Amino acid sequence: MQGSAQTSTDPATADPANSAVLKEYGFADAAIATYTRDDGRTLKIRAARFADASGAFGAYTFYLQPQMTAENTKDDKIGDQAAALGQRVLFYRGQILVDAQFSRESAMSGAQLRELAGALPRAGGNLANLPSFIDFMPHQGYVANTQKYVMGPAALAALALPVSADLVDFNASSEVTLARYNTPSGEATLMLISYPTPQLAAEHFRRIDAAHQMAQPQAGVSSVENAGSFFDKRTGPIVAIVSGGVSDSDAKSLLGKVNYEASVTWNQPTNDPQVRDLYMLILNIVVLCGILAGLAIVAGVAFGGIRILMKRWYPDKVFDRPEQMEFISLRLTETIVAETVTETMVHGVPETGPDGGRQAPQNPA
């Protein structure tokens, strides 16, 4: 390293021309350092850390150029995504964006960057998740390295899109992704605007559609710039827009490939120690309950089975012995018999009356 690394929490240090864009992506801090080899080759590294992986991904797409070539392979990756143009390599890993500039590229350049990417800390939990709505972008006809992810008006204005930031309304927690697509009649731009709820999406869809239908722009009213074909629709919480110099049929065909499907899934796997510890605690409680229930069943079966076998093998010797079977008895039968005998001895044998009941005996005297 030449000298010491320069660190700063000011986005202007990382990129003076686009500091407002970096701030929209949640810029946290940056580190800049220059390295040199004995043969005179140099490498300048600019690393910017963002609030989450979505911010790093957005900044990556902002700097990504269509002329760049992908450096990642299935078995040999540099970070999460990497692209190169000449001696410049751009990649991100988790919530960190790295811009590497070689003075002269060599066969070891890729290996060095892979080593650097492996040393960078990974984001944990939800901070590592990318925006989910970008998965609704079609793959067919996609022009490589043209997808952008936008989180604020500064980045949107830099892309010169027909829909203004006022219509998108980032104050409603909206997000934007866009890309260029090849169609039989030319190149079109597909833009997806994601809102927190379908109700907000429907409201903003009506505004965008009304602005497009406006025949003549009015002062103080946001409008859609005339950029050839323009078709829009709402699908769930997403507003999809296709624009560009293409035929209406091709624009409608591209728009028809965007369809939102709601799904309920478990949370993504996380490496958060607190979540993992809570999961292990609940799992251990369930296992302990199962073990105790199993022991209770085994003990009950064993106790009942031994008692039955002992009574069958040693009847009235171990269990139910006569001397242990004493219990309180009212002896009602003996009391009735004694009263009947006494009455007979005093009054004689009772006679039966006409109605079948007992009749008091006649006194012989």
TORMARZA-641072 format. One record per residue (C-alpha): residue number from 0; residue in three letters; x, y, z. Coordinates in steps of 0.02 Angstrom, whole numbers. Layout:
   pos   code       px       py       pz
   NUM    ALA        X        Y        Z
...
***
This chain:
   pos   code       px       py       pz
     0    MET        0        0        0
     1    GLN       62      172      -44
     2    GLY       42      279      110
     3    SER     -116      245      210
     4    ALA     -296      215      160
     5    GLN     -410      365      148
     6    THR     -575      341      239
     7    SER     -725      455      247
     8    THR     -911      459      282
     9    ASP     -937      594      149
    10    PRO    -1005      522      -16
    11    ALA     -914      661     -109
    12    THR     -751      576      -63
    13    ALA     -802      419     -156
    14    ASP     -880      509     -306
    15    PRO     -892      700     -307
    16    ALA    -1002      703     -463
    17    ASN    -1132      581     -397
    18    SER    -1130      608     -209
    19    ALA    -1319      638     -207
    20    VAL    -1348      471     -295
    21    LEU    -1238      378     -171
    22    LYS    -1333      458      -27
    23    GLU    -1497      393      -99
    24    TYR    -1426      217     -100
    25    GLY    -1386      230       85
    26    PHE    -1201      271       78
    27    ALA    -1116      243      246
    28    ASP     -928      262      221
    29    ALA     -788      234       97
    30    ALA     -606      181       94
    31    ILE     -483      223      -46
    32    ALA     -308      149      -61
    33    THR     -173      127     -194
    34    TYR      -62      -27     -205
    35    THR       99      -51     -303
    36    ARG      206     -199     -355
    37    ASP      394     -210     -375
    38    ASP      378     -204     -565
    39    GLY      288      -37     -556
    40    ARG      109      -98     -583
    41    THR      -22      -13     -475
    42    LEU     -197      -50     -417
    43    LYS     -318       81     -351
    44    ILE     -461       18     -244
    45    ARG     -617      119     -201
    46    ALA     -733       28      -80
    47    ALA     -900      102      -26
    48    ARG    -1009       28      109
    49    PHE    -1198       50      106
    50    ALA    -1338       21      230
    51    ASP    -1386     -145      151
    52    ALA    -1355     -255        0
    53    SER    -1494     -167      -98
    54    GLY    -1397       -3      -88
    55    ALA    -1235      -85     -146
    56    PHE    -1328     -172     -288
    57    GLY    -1410       -8     -340
    58    ALA    -1243       84     -344
    59    TYR    -1169      -62     -441
    60    THR    -1304      -49     -574
    61    PHE    -1284      141     -579
    62    TYR    -1099      126     -626
    63    LEU    -1122      -29     -735
    64    GLN    -1097        3     -921
    65    PRO    -1166     -100    -1066
    66    GLN     -990     -117    -1137
    67    MET     -930     -212     -983
    68    THR     -910     -400     -987
    69    ALA     -960     -516     -846
    70    GLU     -812     -581     -747
    71    ASN     -909     -706     -642
    72    THR     -919     -889     -688
    73    LYS    -1019    -1025     -604
    74    ASP     -872    -1097     -507
    75    ASP     -756     -946     -501
    76    LYS     -844     -789     -442
    77    ILE     -779     -617     -395
    78    GLY     -898     -557     -261
    79    ASP    -1085     -568     -297
    80    GLN    -1075     -493     -472
    81    ALA     -923     -428     -567
    82    ALA     -902     -339     -733
    83    ALA     -745     -273     -817
    84    LEU     -701     -146     -950
    85    GLY     -516     -135     -994
    86    GLN     -417     -121     -833
    87    ARG     -571      -77     -728
    88    VAL     -666     -209     -629
    89    LEU     -828     -169     -537
    90    PHE     -908     -289     -413
    91    TYR    -1005     -292     -251
    92    ARG    -1010     -413     -106
    93    GLY    -1154     -396       17
    94    GLN    -1168     -212       62
    95    ILE     -996     -162       -5
    96    LEU     -961      -97     -181
    97    VAL     -782     -111     -248
    98    ASP     -713      -15     -397
    99    ALA     -539      -81     -444
   100    GLN     -427        6     -571
   101    PHE     -270      -85     -632
   102    SER     -131        7     -718
   103    ARG      -98     -152     -818
   104    GLU     -203     -308     -810
   105    SER     -120     -478     -786
   106    ALA     -169     -659     -768
   107    MET     -165     -639     -579
   108    SER     -285     -492     -574
   109    GLY     -440     -600     -558
   110    ALA     -363     -708     -422
   111    GLN     -313     -553     -323
   112    LEU     -489     -481     -331
   113    ARG     -565     -648     -281
   114    GLU     -452     -648     -129
   115    LEU     -505     -471      -89
   116    ALA     -691     -512     -108
   117    GLY     -670     -663        5
   118    ALA     -597     -553      142
   119    LEU     -742     -429      140
   120    PRO     -873     -450      278
   121    ARG    -1041     -521      230
   122    ALA    -1205     -436      276
   123    GLY    -1318     -538      390
   124    GLY    -1505     -562      402
   125    ASN    -1618     -448      300
   126    LEU    -1473     -333      260
   127    ALA    -1411     -463      135
   128    ASN    -1575     -472       37
   129    LEU    -1594     -390     -133
   130    PRO    -1760     -309     -184
   131    SER    -1878     -450     -232
   132    PHE    -1978     -360     -367
   133    ILE    -1828     -355     -486
   134    ASP    -1858     -541     -516
   135    PHE    -2013     -496     -618
   136    MET    -1904     -423     -757
   137    PRO    -1914     -539     -909
   138    HIS    -1756     -627     -969
   139    GLN    -1800     -644    -1153
   140    GLY    -1728     -503    -1257
   141    TYR    -1635     -423    -1112
   142    VAL    -1486     -316    -1163
   143    ALA    -1340     -364    -1051
   144    ASN    -1284     -243     -915
   145    THR    -1428     -122     -941
   146    GLN    -1530     -159     -785
   147    LYS    -1536      -16     -660
   148    TYR    -1604       -9     -484
   149    VAL    -1659      163     -424
   150    MET    -1702      221     -248
   151    GLY    -1715      410     -270
   152    PRO    -1747      556     -388
   153    ALA    -1563      597     -417
   154    ALA    -1525      427     -493
   155    LEU    -1688      430     -591
   156    ALA    -1648      600     -665
   157    ALA    -1476      539     -719
   158    LEU    -1557      402     -823
   159    ALA    -1668      523     -922
   160    LEU    -1827      420     -918
   161    PRO    -1995      478     -988
   162    VAL    -2079      465     -816
   163    SER    -2025      600     -694
   164    ALA    -1982      577     -511
   165    ASP    -2141      673     -463
   166    LEU    -2249      539     -543
   167    VAL    -2147      397     -469
   168    ASP    -2161      481     -296
   169    PHE    -2015      412     -195
   170    ASN    -2096      486      -40
   171    ALA    -2217      338      -50
   172    SER    -2071      217      -22
   173    SER    -2069      167     -205
   174    GLU    -1926       80     -293
   175    VAL    -1884       73     -478
   176    THR    -1794      -50     -590
   177    LEU    -1775      -35     -778
   178    ALA    -1683     -117     -921
   179    ARG    -1673     -113    -1110
   180    TYR    -1743     -252    -1220
   181    ASN    -1721     -299    -1401
   182    THR    -1883     -322    -1498
   183    PRO    -1914     -358    -1684
   184    SER    -1952     -174    -1713
   185    GLY    -1812      -98    -1609
   186    GLU    -1754      -70    -1431
   187    ALA    -1877      -34    -1291
   188    THR    -1858       16    -1109
   189    LEU    -1955      -80     -978
   190    MET    -1979        8     -812
   191    LEU    -2054      -68     -655
   192    ILE    -2108       41     -508
   193    SER    -2140      -54     -347
   194    TYR    -2251       17     -208
   195    PRO    -2281      -50      -33
   196    THR    -2464      -94      -68
   197    PRO    -2575     -126     -220
   198    GLN    -2684       22     -167
   199    LEU    -2537      143     -182
   200    ALA    -2489       64     -347
   201    ALA    -2666       89     -415
   202    GLU    -2668      271     -361
   203    HIS    -2501      311     -443
   204    PHE    -2546      211     -597
   205    ARG    -2696      325     -623
   206    ARG    -2583      478     -607
   207    ILE    -2456      411     -731
   208    ASP    -2590      360     -854
   209    ALA    -2676      530     -840
   210    ALA    -2510      619     -869
   211    HIS    -2480      516    -1025
   212    GLN    -2654      552    -1091
   213    MET    -2628      739    -1068
   214    ALA    -2627      813    -1242
   215    GLN    -2526      966    -1197
   216    PRO    -2415      989    -1043
   217    GLN    -2479     1115     -917
   218    ALA    -2376     1224     -803
   219    GLY    -2349     1146     -633
   220    VAL    -2420      978     -686
   221    SER    -2306      827     -709
   222    SER    -2318      747     -881
   223    VAL    -2244      600     -975
   224    GLU    -2118      644    -1110
   225    ASN    -2161      585    -1284
   226    ALA    -2037      445    -1319
   227    GLY    -2121      341    -1454
   228    SER    -2233      201    -1393
   229    PHE    -2292      211    -1215
   230    PHE    -2395       75    -1131
   231    ASP    -2423       47     -946
   232    LYS    -2518      -71     -832
   233    ARG    -2531     -117     -649
   234    THR    -2502     -292     -584
   235    GLY    -2516     -309     -395
   236    PRO    -2407     -175     -311
   237    ILE    -2305     -148     -471
   238    VAL    -2333      -21     -609
   239    ALA    -2252      -79     -772
   240    ILE    -2211       41     -914
   241    VAL    -2141        7    -1087
   242    SER    -2076      151    -1192
   243    GLY    -1965      178    -1342
   244    GLY    -1963      180    -1530
   245    VAL    -2045       11    -1556
   246    SER    -2210      -45    -1630
   247    ASP    -2364      -50    -1522
   248    SER    -2377     -239    -1539
   249    ASP    -2198     -265    -1479
   250    ALA    -2224     -145    -1335
   251    LYS    -2383     -235    -1281
   252    SER    -2297     -404    -1298
   253    LEU    -2154     -350    -1184
   254    LEU    -2276     -275    -1060
   255    GLY    -2376     -437    -1057
   256    LYS    -2224     -532     -990
   257    VAL    -2233     -440     -824
   258    ASN    -2357     -524     -707
   259    TYR    -2351     -512     -519
   260    GLU    -2383     -670     -421
   261    ALA    -2402     -654     -234
   262    SER    -2322     -791     -131
   263    VAL    -2302     -825       54
   264    THR    -2136     -906      101
   265    TRP    -2029     -929      253
   266    ASN    -1896     -800      285
   267    GLN    -1732     -821      194
   268    PRO    -1595     -916      287
   269    THR    -1499     -799      399
   270    ASN    -1332     -803      488
   271    ASP    -1389     -687      627
   272    PRO    -1325     -765      791
   273    GLN    -1476     -705      891
   274    VAL    -1599     -784      770
   275    ARG    -1498     -945      766
   276    ASP    -1490     -953      956
   277    LEU    -1678     -926      972
   278    TYR    -1710    -1061      843
   279    MET    -1598    -1185      937
   280    LEU    -1684    -1142     1103
   281    ILE    -1858    -1178     1032
   282    LEU    -1795    -1338      948
   283    ASN    -1717    -1400     1111
   284    ILE    -1878    -1365     1207
   285    VAL    -1979    -1467     1081
   286    VAL    -1853    -1610     1089
   287    LEU    -1855    -1608     1281
   288    CYS    -2046    -1614     1283
   289    GLY    -2042    -1762     1165
   290    ILE    -1915    -1854     1274
   291    LEU    -2016    -1824     1433
   292    ALA    -2177    -1881     1350
   293    GLY    -2090    -2039     1288
   294    LEU    -2021    -2077     1462
   295    ALA    -2194    -2052     1538
   296    ILE    -2271    -2175     1415
   297    VAL    -2134    -2305     1443
   298    ALA    -2148    -2288     1632
   299    GLY    -2338    -2308     1626
   300    VAL    -2331    -2461     1514
   301    ALA    -2194    -2539     1621
   302    PHE    -2288    -2510     1786
   303    GLY    -2453    -2577     1719
   304    GLY    -2372    -2724     1632
   305    ILE    -2273    -2780     1786
   306    ARG    -2429    -2768     1895
   307    ILE    -2531    -2876     1774
   308    LEU    -2393    -3008     1761
   309    MET    -2368    -3018     1950
   310    LYS    -2556    -3040     1978
   311    ARG    -2559    -3179     1847
   312    TRP    -2403    -3269     1910
   313    TYR    -2431    -3242     2099
   314    PRO    -2617    -3215     2127
   315    ASP    -2663    -3140     2296
   316    LYS    -2481    -3145     2352
   317    VAL    -2403    -2985     2294
   318    PHE    -2552    -2875     2249
   319    ASP    -2733    -2885     2312
   320    ARG    -2689    -2988     2468
   321    PRO    -2840    -3017     2584
   322    GLU    -2760    -2934     2733
   323    GLN    -2731    -2779     2626
   324    MET    -2907    -2776     2552
   325    GLU    -2999    -2710     2707
   326    PHE    -3125    -2574     2673
   327    ILE    -3269    -2491     2763
   328    SER    -3436    -2584     2744
   329    LEU    -3609    -2533     2804
   330    ARG    -3668    -2716     2812
   331    LEU    -3847    -2668     2766
   332    THR    -3899    -2850     2729
   333    GLU    -3852    -2910     2903
   334    THR    -3951    -2767     2983
   335    ILE    -4112    -2810     2886
   336    VAL    -4101    -2995     2928
   337    ALA    -4076    -2958     3114
   338    GLU    -4228    -2843     3119
   339    THR    -4337    -2976     3032
   340    VAL    -4288    -3112     3155
   341    THR    -4323    -3001     3306
   342    GLU    -4494    -2952     3240
   343    THR    -4540    -3134     3210
   344    MET    -4490    -3187     3384
   345    VAL    -4597    -3051     3464
   346    HIS    -4751    -3041     3353
   347    GLY    -4751    -3202     3256
   348    VAL    -4744    -3229     3069
   349    PRO    -4806    -3078     2973
   350    GLU    -4958    -3105     2868
   351    THR    -4994    -3039     2697
   352    GLY    -5134    -2917     2679
   353    PRO    -5265    -2912     2541
   354    ASP    -5165    -2789     2442
   355    GLY    -5007    -2897     2449
   356    GLY    -4924    -2793     2586
   357    ARG    -4870    -2848     2757
   358    GLN    -5003    -2855     2892
   359    ALA    -4967    -2847     3076
   360    PRO    -4992    -3020     3159
   361    GLN    -5144    -3049     3273
   362    ASN    -5110    -3062     3457
   363    PRO    -5165    -3236     3514
   364    ALA    -5214    -3169     3684
***
